[in-house]
Amino acid sequence: MKTFSTIKALREALSTVRNAGNTIGFVPTMGALHEGHLDLMRRALKENDCLVVSIFVNPIQFNNKEDLEKYPRVLEADSKMLESIGCQYLFAPDANEIYPEPDKSEYDFGLLSEVMEAAFRPGHFNGVAIVVRKLFEIVEPETAYFGEKDFQQLAVIKQLVKMLEMPVKIIPCSIVRETDGLAMSSRNVRLTSHERQLAPNIYMTLQKAIKLRNVLSPEELRRWTREQLEAIPEFNIDYVEIAEDQQLQPFQHWNDASGAILFVALFLGKVRLIDNVRIF
Ligand code: PAF
């Protein structure tokens, strides 16, 4: 695997790849890699001639200073994992390389900017959009892979690519879970052992909720899910939402949506966890 920290050197290497007629699959990450990331990468390797992974903890998408400071940074271990799955190119720049000066771009994602993560983490998606646009411009991949755990991020990135007419295909990939159901996340390592034991209750509750779709209205099901989660005192809920699967807007009657997702965001101790399941 070749590792690059400058845009110039990576661009040169990738232009050779492209000139040889090879396709590039791209997985942008913030590092602290886990099976969920590797799943995206294995798929990218299968569907492209060449895999590029970026590791960059993007400061401008954090709206919480402590979350940014505590975000795990383990480049050496990450590099080993990437080598082991056959990744060919790693791009691991520092913040000055990506932001030689502040990027003041502002994006309007319409209704997507009003709900859930956008409402609870002001500025977050603008920061994600800026870095993803920059990374796409640098790597120029044919395809890029994103996990459905960050379902709203995926919707925002699809919209960004459409708005800017970027020639990249976005591939959504299913959530990868631990054997006890907890959605894999780089933040999970920050849970204490007690919190780690409680965390699977999130997915257990979501699964039970899916089964109640035929007996409860969307509003009743939101309330039921919230009450179940609130019964665990360590869970500090940001939101429980049921939304249609395009613009992620809440709705009142099951017939109002052609697809519906149940979303949860909560703090467990100091760690913010998100998860979601498709109801239909
Ligand atoms: O999902 C992530 O890890 C980040 O939000 C991303 C897409 C790499 C942008 O920094």
Boltz pocket constraint, residues with backbone or C-beta under 6 A from the ligand:
constraints:
  - pocket:
      binder: B
      contacts: [[A, 28], [A, 29], [A, 30], [A, 56], [A, 58], [A, 61], [A, 128], [A, 131], [A, 132], [A, 150], [A, 153]]
      max_distance: 6.0
